[in-house]
Amino acid sequence: ADGALRGALPSEGAVGQSVNVACLDQEGWDTDLQARLAQCSGESDGAMPEVGRCMARLQGISQECGDCLGELIVCEQACSAECCSGTCPEETECNECIQQFCTPSFAACAGVELP
């Protein structure tokens, strides 16, 4: 069983209760990730559940993993002001917003860390 959880984030509290593993065994979930996140965000106006379905389809992954990626897109949009509406993703304020609000929730949903 330990081998199946290799790479999973450590859970806090009861085992299996705090961290989901939606993307853990999903080969290709991170393929061309930034470009595909942007594509799905544009195609679906960044709204769930459409953006999650788009990510699942493009990445060839489960709907659950696609939904984690979709929620990541929705969260990143909440950092829009700090990220200059997507035109300054390298700015410190943008990265701090995403790291503070989006990265932890994605990891908790997906069971993997962003590349």
Phi, psi and chi 1 to 4 in degrees:
 res  aa     phi    psi   chi1   chi2   chi3   chi4
   1 ALA       -  -32.5      -      -      -      -
   2 ASP   -62.1  -37.3  -71.2  -22.7      -      -
   3 GLY   -62.9  -34.2      -      -      -      -
   4 ALA   -68.7  -24.0      -      -      -      -
   5 LEU   -99.3    4.1  -65.5  176.2      -      -
   6 ARG   -57.1  130.1 -172.4  174.5   48.7 -116.6
   7 GLY    90.9  -10.3      -      -      -      -
   8 ALA   -72.2  152.2      -      -      -      -
   9 LEU   -74.3  147.7  -60.4  174.8      -      -
  10 PRO   -66.6  135.7   20.5  -27.8      -      -
  11 SER   -90.1  155.7   61.0      -      -      -
  12 GLU  -110.3  143.0  -62.5  171.2    8.1      -
  13 GLY    79.5 -142.5      -      -      -      -
  14 ALA   -65.0  136.5      -      -      -      -
  15 VAL   -60.2  131.3  174.5      -      -      -
  16 GLY    81.7    0.6      -      -      -      -
  17 GLN   -98.6  -30.4  -64.5  -59.8  -50.3      -
  18 SER   -95.8  -26.8  -62.3      -      -      -
  19 VAL  -123.4  124.7  177.8      -      -      -
  20 ASN   -85.4  163.6  -69.9  -45.4      -      -
  21 VAL  -130.6   40.3  -68.7      -      -      -
  22 ALA   -57.9  -32.4      -      -      -      -
  23 CYS  -107.6    0.6  -62.9      -      -      -
  24 LEU   -56.9  -44.8 -170.3   59.9      -      -
  25 ASP  -106.6   21.9   59.8   -8.5      -      -
  26 GLN   -98.3   94.0  -60.9  -67.2  -53.9      -
  27 GLU   -59.8  130.1 -167.0   71.0   35.6      -
  28 GLY    89.5    6.2      -      -      -      -
  29 TRP   -60.2  -27.9   71.2  -91.2      -      -
  30 ASP  -105.4   12.1   56.9  -10.2      -      -
  31 THR   -65.0  125.3  -59.2      -      -      -
  32 ASP    47.4   42.7 -157.9   14.7      -      -
  33 LEU   -59.9  -50.4 -171.9   59.0      -      -
  34 GLN   -62.6  -42.6  -69.9  -54.5  -42.5      -
  35 ALA   -64.8  -40.1      -      -      -      -
  36 ARG   -74.8  -33.5  -68.2  178.9 -178.5  176.2
  37 LEU   -60.3  -44.7  -72.3  168.6      -      -
  38 ALA   -65.0  -41.6      -      -      -      -
  39 GLN   -60.4  -49.5  178.7 -178.2  -16.7      -
  40 CYS   -67.7  -35.5  -74.5      -      -      -
  41 SER   -61.0  -43.3 -179.4      -      -      -
  42 GLY   -68.3  -40.7      -      -      -      -
  43 GLU   -69.9  -26.9  -73.7 -179.8    9.7      -
  44 SER  -118.0   12.2   63.1      -      -      -
  45 ASP    55.4   25.8  -66.6  -35.8      -      -
  46 GLY    63.6   26.6      -      -      -      -
  47 ALA  -108.6  139.7      -      -      -      -
  48 MET   -81.6  149.4  -73.1  -65.4  -72.9      -
  49 PRO   -88.2   -2.9   33.6  -36.0      -      -
  50 GLU   -57.9  -43.8  -66.8   83.0    3.7      -
  51 VAL   -66.5  -34.1   71.6      -      -      -
  52 GLY   -67.3  -40.2      -      -      -      -
  53 ARG   -64.4  -40.7  -75.3 -163.0  -70.3  -97.5
  54 CYS   -60.6  -46.5  178.4      -      -      -
  55 MET   -64.6  -40.6  -73.0  -54.8  -63.1      -
  56 ALA   -60.6  -42.4      -      -      -      -
  57 ARG   -67.9  -49.1  178.1  174.7   45.4   81.5
  58 LEU   -66.0  -38.0  -73.9 -176.1      -      -
  59 GLN   -87.3  -12.9  -59.3  -56.7   84.2      -
  60 GLY    67.6   42.1      -      -      -      -
  61 ILE  -123.1  174.7   54.3  177.5      -      -
  62 SER   -65.4  157.9   70.6      -      -      -
  63 GLN   -62.7  -34.8 -173.2   59.8   57.5      -
  64 GLU   -63.0  -43.6  -68.0   78.2   14.0      -
  65 CYS   -68.7  -41.2 -177.3      -      -      -
  66 GLY   -58.3  -38.5      -      -      -      -
  67 ASP   -66.2  -36.9  -73.9  -15.3      -      -
  68 CYS   -61.5  -42.8  -66.7      -      -      -
  69 LEU   -67.5  -36.7  -69.9  165.7      -      -
  70 GLY   -63.7  -42.6      -      -      -      -
  71 GLU   -65.4  -32.3  -67.2  -66.1  -12.8      -
  72 LEU   -61.4  -44.3  174.3   66.7      -      -
  73 ILE   -61.3  -46.3  -68.4  169.4      -      -
  74 VAL   -59.7  -43.2  170.8      -      -      -
  75 CYS   -64.0  -44.4 -177.6      -      -      -
  76 GLU   -62.2  -31.7  -72.8 -176.6   -5.7      -
  77 GLN   -65.6  -29.3  -71.4  176.5  -19.0      -
  78 ALA   -68.0  -18.4      -      -      -      -
  79 CYS   -94.7   15.4  -67.5      -      -      -
  80 SER   -53.9  -43.6  164.5      -      -      -
  81 ALA   -63.0  -44.7      -      -      -      -
  82 GLU   -68.3  -25.1  -67.3   82.2   -5.3      -
  83 CYS  -103.8   18.1  -62.1      -      -      -
  84 CYS    51.2   44.4  -45.1      -      -      -
  85 SER    53.9   36.2  -62.2      -      -      -
  86 GLY    91.9   -1.7      -      -      -      -
  87 THR   -92.8   -8.4   61.6      -      -      -
  88 CYS  -134.6   57.3   62.9      -      -      -
  89 PRO   -64.0  -16.2   24.2  -33.5      -      -
  90 GLU   -89.0   -8.3  -56.9  -53.4  -43.2      -
  91 GLU   -62.2  143.6  -71.9  -66.4  -37.2      -
  92 THR   -56.7  -45.1  -58.7      -      -      -
  93 GLU   -61.8  -37.7  -65.6   82.6    9.6      -
  94 CYS   -64.9  -51.5  176.8      -      -      -
  95 ASN   -60.8  -39.1  -76.2  -45.2      -      -
  96 GLU   -64.8  -41.1  -73.7  175.5   -8.5      -
  97 CYS   -62.9  -48.0 -176.8      -      -      -
  98 ILE   -64.5  -43.6  -69.3  170.7      -      -
  99 GLN   -63.2  -38.9  -69.5  -63.7  -39.2      -
 100 GLN   -75.3  -42.0 -179.6  177.5   -5.5      -
 101 PHE  -104.7  -33.8  -63.2  106.4      -      -
 102 CYS  -101.7  -42.6  -53.8      -      -      -
 103 THR   -60.3  -46.5  -57.2      -      -      -
 104 PRO   -64.0  -40.2  -19.9   31.1      -      -
 105 SER   -69.4  -35.9   59.5      -      -      -
 106 PHE   -63.7  -48.2  172.8   76.7      -      -
 107 ALA   -59.9  -39.5      -      -      -      -
 108 ALA   -67.4  -33.2      -      -      -      -
 109 CYS   -77.9  -46.6  178.1      -      -      -
 110 ALA   -89.6  -27.7      -      -      -      -
 111 GLY    78.1    9.7      -      -      -      -
 112 VAL  -134.3  162.5  -66.5      -      -      -
 113 GLU  -102.5  150.7  -58.9 -141.2   15.4      -
 114 LEU   -64.5  143.5  -69.7  168.4      -      -
 115 PRO   -66.2      -   14.3  -18.0      -      -
